[in-house]
Amino acid sequence: MELTAHVGEEMGVSRWITLDQPRINEFAHCTEDDQWIHVDVARATKETPFGGTIAHGYLTLSLLAPTNFDVLLSRLDVKQAMNYGIDKVRFIAPVRAGKRVRNRIKMAAVEDKGDGRTLVTIENTIEIEDEEKPALIATVLAMLIS
């Protein structure tokens, strides 16, 4: 795929991923972020406007890698793809436990770095099923090595 021809285009939408309570609990355990708003269902149901727990923002952010692979990287002939950076992340709306999210991916820029390396800038919008506002928007960079 000639990436420069796709700058400014939507590259696709990932599969839906459910952010259920077991996944949220696992993320809390792995990151040692066990704030009650994420893991205490009874308290979050009583004390928040969300009607229950919400996923960590960083859990939602962590879905960028697998969803970009699903939509974009799996279609490319590269030996390696590495995270290169994040230029901008904004957490727009909380993801309530049990909701499904997906990533809408747009190619923002492509830069040939020489020696078989290509730096791509990708705009990501993590959508929440049946909700108007996205969970997050993020501009990420990946180094592709062919």
C-alpha positions as CSV (number, residue, x, y, z in Angstrom):
1,M,0.0,0.0,0.0
2,E,1.4,3.4,-1.0
3,L,0.7,5.3,2.3
4,T,1.3,8.8,1.0
5,A,-1.6,8.5,-1.3
6,H,-3.9,8.0,1.7
7,V,-2.9,11.1,3.7
8,G,-6.1,12.8,4.9
9,E,-8.2,9.7,4.4
10,E,-10.0,7.5,6.9
11,M,-8.3,4.2,6.8
12,G,-11.0,2.2,8.5
13,V,-12.8,1.4,11.7
14,S,-11.7,-1.4,14.1
15,R,-13.7,-4.2,15.6
16,W,-15.8,-3.4,18.7
17,I,-14.0,-4.2,22.0
18,T,-16.0,-4.6,25.3
19,L,-14.6,-2.8,28.3
20,D,-16.3,-5.0,30.9
21,Q,-15.6,-5.1,34.6
22,P,-13.2,-8.1,34.5
23,R,-11.0,-6.2,32.0
24,I,-11.1,-3.0,34.0
25,N,-10.2,-5.0,37.2
26,E,-7.2,-6.6,35.4
27,F,-6.0,-3.3,34.2
28,A,-6.3,-1.9,37.7
29,H,-4.3,-4.8,39.0
30,C,-1.5,-4.5,36.4
31,T,-1.2,-0.7,36.8
32,E,-1.8,-0.5,40.5
33,D,-4.6,2.0,39.8
34,D,-7.4,0.6,41.9
35,Q,-9.3,3.9,42.4
36,W,-12.8,3.0,43.5
37,I,-14.4,4.7,40.5
38,H,-13.0,1.9,38.4
39,V,-13.3,-1.2,40.7
40,D,-15.9,-0.6,43.4
41,V,-19.2,-1.2,41.6
42,A,-21.5,-0.6,44.6
43,R,-19.8,2.7,45.5
44,A,-19.6,3.9,41.9
45,T,-23.2,3.1,41.4
46,K,-24.2,5.1,44.4
47,E,-21.7,8.0,44.3
48,T,-21.1,8.8,40.6
49,P,-23.3,10.2,37.8
50,F,-22.3,7.2,35.6
51,G,-24.5,4.6,37.2
52,G,-21.5,2.3,37.9
53,T,-17.8,2.0,37.3
54,I,-15.9,3.5,34.4
55,A,-12.8,2.3,32.5
56,H,-9.5,3.9,33.1
57,G,-8.6,6.5,30.5
58,Y,-5.3,4.8,30.0
59,L,-7.0,1.4,29.5
60,T,-8.9,3.0,26.6
61,L,-5.7,4.6,25.4
62,S,-3.9,1.2,25.4
63,L,-6.4,0.0,22.8
64,L,-4.7,2.2,20.1
65,A,-2.0,-0.4,19.4
66,P,-4.2,-3.4,18.8
67,T,-6.8,-1.5,16.9
68,N,-4.2,0.2,14.7
69,F,-2.8,-3.2,13.9
70,D,-6.3,-4.5,13.0
71,V,-7.1,-1.7,10.7
72,L,-3.8,-0.5,9.3
73,L,-0.7,-2.4,10.1
74,S,-2.1,-5.8,9.2
75,R,-2.5,-4.5,5.6
76,L,1.1,-3.3,5.3
77,D,4.2,-5.2,4.2
78,V,6.5,-4.1,7.0
79,K,9.0,-6.0,9.1
80,Q,8.4,-4.0,12.2
81,A,6.2,-1.3,13.5
82,M,7.2,0.6,16.6
83,N,5.4,3.1,18.8
84,Y,7.2,6.4,18.2
85,G,5.2,8.9,20.3
86,I,1.9,10.6,21.0
87,D,1.5,14.2,20.0
88,K,-1.9,14.8,21.5
89,V,-4.4,12.9,23.7
90,R,-7.7,14.2,24.9
91,F,-10.1,12.1,27.1
92,I,-13.6,13.4,26.0
93,A,-16.1,11.1,27.6
94,P,-15.9,8.3,30.2
95,V,-16.5,4.7,29.1
96,R,-18.9,3.0,31.5
97,A,-18.2,-0.6,32.4
98,G,-19.8,-3.0,29.9
99,K,-19.7,-0.6,27.0
100,R,-18.1,-1.4,23.6
101,V,-15.6,0.9,21.9
102,R,-13.9,1.0,18.5
103,N,-11.2,3.1,16.8
104,R,-11.8,5.2,13.8
105,I,-8.4,5.7,12.1
106,K,-7.3,8.5,9.8
107,M,-3.9,8.8,8.1
108,A,-2.6,12.3,8.9
109,A,0.9,12.3,7.6
110,V,3.6,10.1,6.1
111,E,7.3,10.9,6.1
112,D,10.1,8.9,4.5
113,K,13.0,8.8,7.0
114,G,15.3,6.8,4.8
115,D,16.9,3.3,5.3
116,G,13.5,1.7,4.9
117,R,11.9,3.7,7.7
118,T,8.6,5.5,7.4
119,L,7.1,7.7,10.1
120,V,3.4,7.8,10.0
121,T,1.1,10.1,12.0
122,I,-2.3,8.6,12.7
123,E,-5.4,10.3,14.1
124,N,-7.5,8.0,16.3
125,T,-11.0,8.5,17.6
126,I,-12.2,5.9,20.1
127,E,-15.9,5.8,19.7
128,I,-18.3,4.5,22.4
129,E,-21.2,2.4,21.0
130,D,-24.5,4.3,21.0
131,E,-23.0,7.5,22.4
132,E,-22.5,10.8,20.6
133,K,-19.1,11.8,22.2
134,P,-16.0,9.7,21.7
135,A,-14.1,8.4,24.6
136,L,-10.9,9.9,23.4
137,I,-9.0,11.4,20.5
138,A,-5.3,10.9,20.0
139,T,-2.7,11.6,17.4
140,V,0.0,8.9,17.5
141,L,3.2,8.3,15.6
142,A,4.5,5.0,14.5
143,M,7.8,4.1,12.8
144,L,7.4,1.5,10.1
145,I,10.5,-0.5,9.1
146,S,10.4,-2.4,5.8
